Amino acid sequence: TGVDLCTPVLTYVFGEAQLDGRAAVVSIHRLRAEAYGLPADDTLLLDRLDKEATHELGHTFGLIHCLDPSCVMRASTYAEEIDFKGAEFCRHCLGTVRNAAGRIGT
């Protein structure tokens, strides 16, 4: 979505998902460089969107936030934090996703 998302406890969130569920949503509103007074950057926007969509889908597979700074499941409060984390799951989180995906196929 292009509108801001918020929760009762936070002013805004980049996305929200049902933990171990079937639904997730991501907003591009605060992923855009323009939201911070910077020039538009479609490459940066797509990189952030890719990471946040993967992050929220991770929650649907039962993943919680990861402490590994390179893992896509690392929590991000600010857009800059999205830029610093990786776009992939760490080894531990990837194992959890694979196990969950195996349960779906059976």
C-alpha positions as CSV (number, residue, x, y, z in Angstrom):
1,T,0.0,0.0,0.0
2,G,1.1,3.6,-0.4
3,V,-0.5,4.9,2.8
4,D,1.1,5.0,6.3
5,L,0.6,2.0,8.6
6,C,0.5,2.3,12.3
7,T,-0.2,0.1,15.3
8,P,-1.7,1.0,18.7
9,V,1.9,1.1,20.2
10,L,3.9,2.6,17.3
11,T,3.4,5.8,15.3
12,Y,4.2,3.9,12.1
13,V,5.4,0.5,10.9
14,F,6.8,-0.5,7.5
15,G,4.6,-3.6,7.5
16,E,2.5,-6.0,9.6
17,A,1.9,-9.7,9.4
18,Q,0.1,-12.5,11.2
19,L,2.7,-14.5,13.0
20,D,2.5,-18.0,11.6
21,G,-0.6,-16.8,9.7
22,R,-1.7,-16.2,6.1
23,A,-1.7,-12.4,5.8
24,A,0.8,-9.6,5.6
25,V,0.9,-6.0,4.3
26,V,3.8,-3.6,3.5
27,S,3.6,0.1,3.0
28,I,5.9,1.9,0.6
29,H,5.0,5.3,2.2
30,R,8.0,5.5,4.6
31,L,10.2,3.4,2.3
32,R,10.4,6.3,-0.2
33,A,13.4,8.6,0.1
34,E,11.0,11.5,-0.5
35,A,9.4,10.8,2.9
36,Y,12.7,12.1,4.4
37,G,13.1,15.2,2.2
38,L,15.5,13.4,-0.2
39,P,15.3,13.0,-4.0
40,A,13.3,10.1,-5.3
41,D,15.4,6.9,-5.7
42,D,13.5,4.0,-7.3
43,T,16.4,1.6,-6.8
44,L,16.5,2.3,-3.1
45,L,12.7,2.0,-2.8
46,L,12.7,-1.4,-4.5
47,D,15.6,-2.6,-2.3
48,R,13.7,-1.6,0.8
49,L,10.4,-3.0,-0.4
50,D,12.1,-6.3,-1.2
51,K,13.6,-6.6,2.3
52,E,10.4,-5.5,4.1
53,A,8.2,-7.8,2.0
54,T,10.5,-10.7,2.7
55,H,10.6,-9.7,6.4
56,E,6.8,-9.7,6.7
57,L,6.5,-13.0,4.8
58,G,9.0,-14.4,7.3
59,H,6.6,-13.6,10.1
60,T,3.9,-15.6,8.3
61,F,6.2,-18.6,8.5
62,G,6.5,-18.1,12.2
63,L,9.7,-16.1,12.4
64,I,10.2,-13.5,15.1
65,H,12.8,-10.7,14.9
66,C,16.4,-11.9,14.7
67,L,19.4,-10.5,16.4
68,D,21.7,-11.2,13.5
69,P,22.4,-7.7,12.0
70,S,22.6,-9.1,8.4
71,C,19.4,-11.1,8.6
72,V,16.3,-9.8,6.8
73,M,14.4,-10.6,10.0
74,R,16.3,-8.0,12.0
75,A,13.8,-5.4,13.3
76,S,13.9,-2.0,11.6
77,T,12.5,1.1,13.3
78,Y,14.0,3.5,10.8
79,A,14.4,3.3,7.0
80,E,18.2,3.5,7.3
81,E,18.1,0.3,9.4
82,I,16.5,-1.5,6.4
83,D,19.4,-0.3,4.2
84,F,22.0,-1.9,6.6
85,K,20.5,-5.3,6.9
86,G,20.7,-8.1,4.3
87,A,18.0,-9.1,1.9
88,E,18.1,-12.8,3.0
89,F,17.4,-15.0,6.0
90,C,20.3,-16.0,8.2
91,R,21.0,-19.7,8.5
92,H,18.8,-20.2,11.5
93,C,15.8,-18.3,10.1
94,L,16.1,-20.0,6.7
95,G,15.9,-23.4,8.5
96,T,12.7,-22.3,10.2
97,V,11.2,-21.2,6.9
98,R,12.2,-24.5,5.3
99,N,10.6,-26.4,8.1
100,A,7.4,-24.4,7.9
101,A,7.3,-24.7,4.2
102,G,7.6,-28.5,4.5
103,R,4.6,-28.6,6.9
104,I,2.5,-26.7,4.3
105,G,3.4,-29.2,1.6
106,T,2.1,-32.2,3.6
